[in-house]
Every structure is written in structure tokens, then in C-alpha cells.
Amino acid sequence: MTNEELVREFPEWSVEKVAQKVGVDSRHLAADDETAGDMAEKAARKLFAEYGVSPKDIDFLMLCTQSPDYFLPSTACILQDRLGIPTSAGAFDYNLGCSGCVYGMAMAKGLISAGIARNVLLLTAETYNKYLHPQDKSNRSIFGDGAAACLISTDGFAEIGEFALGTDGSGANNLIVKTGASRQKRATGYFVEDDEGHIWYDDYLYMNGGAIFNFTLDAVPAMMKEILGKNGLEKDQIDYFVFHQANKFMLNTIRKVCVLPKDKFYINLSTTGNTVSSTVLIGLKDCMDKQAIKPGDKVMVSGFGVGLSWGGTVLSF
Amino acid sequence: MDLNEFVTSFADQFDETDPEEIQAETRFHDLDEWSSLMGMSVIALAKTEYGKTITGKELRECVSVEDVFNLIASK
């Protein structure tokens, strides 16, 4: 969906302004009958084809999603079958958003280091647009549906370093879909105006933009310091920074607060929007294709958002 | 913190509004260009320039640009 299409529904809005501020020109939307599981399957098949990976070699599958196909079973179990992964493989879903890719790397590294698995297929897939209220122009301009796939193995082209992870559940209400799960199964139809004058619908995704923004500006600089410390690195030894692509404005502000050079800081969500847990993997692939990341580079990756939850590490290419 | 400097920085956040239009006593919520995205810019300004955290709610309660200045100064 392009900004032109979106603005047709909100004639009071300026296309240029949206594009300039959030950095999104167009975003993909999952079809009505297309799920995060379907998109994760497509991403996995592309990975298999492009890198000559056989599904028979996968011995663990994890899917990060907050829009699973069913309450149960885990979508990852269904994907094991659909992808032709051996029944001897472990599989599960885990529920995280913007920090999810980094947590997947941490868990995969743990499984491999412990000798539990050798080839972990990490999938991230999200269809937030299905959770957005039709009138929620802010979030509809930011979020795109998307999926990504990554193989984490005993060897490869990027070594995963030490992690900094964090959680602050006191901020759970700042990014939430309240109804549909066990706490409140039935839709309430209830809505209220929030602190910033936005409408908070119980039955749709709600984000307190100011609170998430402030959280990020506090959490990310501290996390960056911790990642550097744990990996025994100085900031100028990092060749490239690929952070969660929340939106262009937030990324620029993070860059300023963290005092990072523009030419080492990845910002590109113009054709995807914020794809939640997939932005870091999509960004890494984009950087590798454009050779912004080369062998020998140290790349800091990080994710932060819903939970509230955050995490980061260094990848040595 | 200097009020005049702050008013200039505040006015810098706008793209289309004439900086002359923005004074300490300006009721910024009434400006055509004001939006929730502009609010984010001001929250970012407080953070990046002054190292202070202000919330969307506090900003909403401010009427004039000087109110925002006082809010940040009080942190």
C-alpha cells in the first residue's frame, strides 16, 4: 500500500509529510487469507533456494510472531510439516515483537552452544496490519506486514557475539492488543482518548507513541554501552549499526542520542515499513546485497519495543 | 536554559510554519502544522538538547511555548 493510496482515506493528510517523517513510502499488507505462518513459509523457502539449504538438515525451528495462525498449536509445528523439516526437529513459537529477532539469535546460539541443535531455522513473521483500526492512520503509515528467515548453525559467515537483553513489563500497556486472548476473550468495543489525544481501542493495536519513544531513547543508549562492554569493543570498532527499523524519525533521534555517524547507521524502511521482528534480518540482507556489510565487519544489531523488551549483540562477519 | 534559544529550537521543528509566528507566548496547539508527530519532535528535542524526559500528557497540558520551556526546566 503506497502513501498515495493511504492518503486517499485520510484526505487531510500530506503524503510528503508522512514519507519524510516516518520514512515509509509503501508497505506490504498480508492478504485477508494470508497469515504470518504463510509468509514465514515463503521466507524459509526463499532462504532454502538462495543458499542451497536442505530442509532435511534443519534440526530446530523457531518462529517469532505475535500473530500466530492459531491459539494452538504453535505455528512452528505446522511449518515443520509444510517445509519438509524432519520430525526429529524441535519447533516452537515465541511471542515477541521488535526485539524478537535478537532473542531468536540468543536462543539459537544457546541451543547450538549446548549441543542441542546444529542447524536452527529462525523465522520472524508479523501481520500487525490485521490488528490495526481502519482509522488509525499513524500506525497504518508505519507498520508493514513481513517475514524473514535465517539459518543459525555451528558455522557460517557471521559469528554471533555476546548479548545484552532487557525487559520492563511495567510498560506493557504502552503497546498492546487488549482483547481476543484469555484476559479478555470477547471484543469490548470500548475506546477511550489517551494522554496524547489518540483513540485507544481495546480491540485493536494501541501504541502510546510518546511513551515508547521515551523508553527507546532511555533503553537504547544503555543497551549499546552494555553490548560494547560485553563484547570488549569500543564504539568506533563497530563498522555498521543495524537497529530495529521502527521509523525514520525515531532512528535519527536514536542516532543523535547515541552519537553515531550517519554513514555507519542503517536507515531503510521506505518500501517495507516497520515489519516488527523482521526489520533487523531484512536490514542485514539488504546491507549484504549492497555490500554495506563486508567480510571482516563487526555489526551491532539491536531490537526494542513491545513488552517492553530489548536486546542486542554484535555479529562478526 | 535560555528561553529565546528554546523558542528558536522549538520553531526549528516546524517545516512550513514561519519561525516569526512562533514566540514564547504562542499557543502551539492551535498552529496548523501542529500534530502528534510534531509532539514527538518536541519530546525528542527535550531529550537530545536538554537530556530531559517529558511525556505526551505533559506536553498536551502545556498551552504556550514558554509552558514547554518551563516544563523542561522543571525536570
Boltz contact constraints between the chains, C-beta under 6 A:
constraints:
  - contact:
      token1: [A, 21]
      token2: [B, 37]
      max_distance: 6.0
  - contact:
      token1: [A, 195]
      token2: [B, 56]
      max_distance: 6.0
  - contact:
      token1: [A, 195]
      token2: [B, 57]
      max_distance: 6.0
  - contact:
      token1: [A, 196]
      token2: [B, 36]
      max_distance: 6.0
  - contact:
      token1: [A, 196]
      token2: [B, 56]
      max_distance: 6.0
  - contact:
      token1: [A, 210]
      token2: [B, 43]
      max_distance: 6.0
  - contact:
      token1: [A, 210]
      token2: [B, 55]
      max_distance: 6.0
  - contact:
      token1: [A, 210]
      token2: [B, 56]
      max_distance: 6.0
  - contact:
      token1: [A, 213]
      token2: [B, 40]
      max_distance: 6.0
  - contact:
      token1: [A, 213]
      token2: [B, 43]
      max_distance: 6.0
  - contact:
      token1: [A, 214]
      token2: [B, 53]
      max_distance: 6.0
  - contact:
      token1: [A, 217]
      token2: [B, 47]
      max_distance: 6.0
  - contact:
      token1: [A, 253]
      token2: [B, 44]
      max_distance: 6.0
  - contact:
      token1: [A, 256]
      token2: [B, 48]
      max_distance: 6.0
  - contact:
      token1: [A, 257]
      token2: [B, 48]
      max_distance: 6.0
